[in-house]
Amino acid sequence: MANLTPFEIRLELLKMAQTMVEQDYYAKREVIANQYSTECDDAKVQGKTPPNHPGFPPYPSESEVIAKAQTLNTFVSNIPLETKPKKV
């Protein structure tokens, strides 16, 4: 990344944030799916009724992506969290 404008940098941060929250979401889904599969297998072995599926977490919202991008921007900009102006 050479000579990016502030707008391009923010866009890249948004893309990075989107990727990060999606990866986290899919990792959580995978954990839930694996746990459920294990519970179903255990229930079959024990002759019990398989448990109900616990469901998956909601897909990341726009506000979650923006919050992650703001966190990344704070790090990249090297702005200490204590000195950030408070929102009114």
C-alpha positions as CSV (number, residue, x, y, z in Angstrom):
1,M,0.0,0.0,0.0
2,A,1.8,3.1,-1.2
3,N,0.5,6.6,-1.1
4,L,-3.1,5.8,-0.2
5,T,-5.5,8.6,0.5
6,P,-7.3,8.8,3.8
7,F,-10.5,7.5,2.1
8,E,-8.7,4.5,0.6
9,I,-7.1,3.7,4.0
10,R,-10.6,3.8,5.7
11,L,-11.9,1.5,2.9
12,E,-9.1,-0.9,3.5
13,L,-9.7,-0.9,7.2
14,L,-13.4,-1.6,6.6
15,K,-12.5,-4.5,4.3
16,M,-10.1,-5.9,6.9
17,A,-12.7,-5.5,9.7
18,Q,-15.3,-7.2,7.6
19,T,-13.0,-10.2,7.0
20,M,-12.1,-10.4,10.7
21,V,-15.7,-10.4,12.0
22,E,-16.7,-12.9,9.3
23,Q,-13.9,-15.2,10.3
24,D,-14.8,-14.9,13.9
25,Y,-18.5,-15.7,13.0
26,Y,-17.6,-18.7,11.0
27,A,-15.3,-20.0,13.7
28,K,-18.1,-19.7,16.3
29,R,-20.5,-21.6,13.9
30,E,-17.9,-24.3,13.4
31,V,-17.5,-24.8,17.2
32,I,-21.3,-25.0,17.7
33,A,-21.6,-27.4,14.8
34,N,-18.9,-29.7,16.1
35,Q,-20.2,-29.7,19.6
36,Y,-23.7,-30.5,18.4
37,S,-22.4,-33.3,16.2
38,T,-20.5,-34.7,19.1
39,E,-23.6,-34.5,21.3
40,C,-25.7,-36.3,18.7
41,D,-23.1,-39.0,18.3
42,D,-23.0,-39.5,22.1
43,A,-26.8,-39.6,22.3
44,K,-26.9,-42.3,19.6
45,V,-24.3,-44.4,21.4
46,Q,-26.2,-44.1,24.6
47,G,-29.6,-44.8,22.9
48,K,-31.0,-41.4,23.8
49,T,-32.8,-38.8,21.7
50,P,-30.5,-36.4,20.0
51,P,-30.6,-32.9,21.5
52,N,-32.2,-29.9,19.7
53,H,-29.8,-27.9,17.7
54,P,-28.7,-24.8,19.7
55,G,-28.8,-22.5,16.7
56,F,-26.1,-20.3,15.4
57,P,-25.1,-16.7,16.4
58,P,-26.5,-13.9,14.3
59,Y,-24.5,-12.8,11.3
60,P,-22.3,-9.8,12.1
61,S,-24.0,-6.5,11.7
62,E,-22.8,-3.4,10.0
63,S,-22.3,-1.7,13.4
64,E,-20.0,-4.6,14.5
65,V,-17.9,-4.2,11.4
66,I,-17.7,-0.5,11.9
67,A,-16.7,-1.0,15.6
68,K,-14.0,-3.4,14.6
69,A,-12.8,-0.9,11.9
70,Q,-12.7,1.9,14.5
71,T,-10.6,-0.3,16.8
72,L,-8.2,-1.0,13.9
73,N,-8.1,2.7,13.0
74,T,-7.3,3.6,16.6
75,F,-4.4,1.1,16.6
76,V,-3.1,2.2,13.1
77,S,-3.4,5.9,14.1
78,N,-1.6,5.2,17.4
79,I,-4.3,7.2,19.3
80,P,-4.4,6.2,23.0
81,L,-8.0,5.2,24.0
82,E,-8.0,7.5,27.0
83,T,-7.4,10.6,24.8
84,K,-10.1,10.0,22.2
85,P,-12.8,12.7,22.3
86,K,-16.0,11.5,23.8
87,K,-19.1,11.3,21.7
88,V,-21.9,13.6,22.7
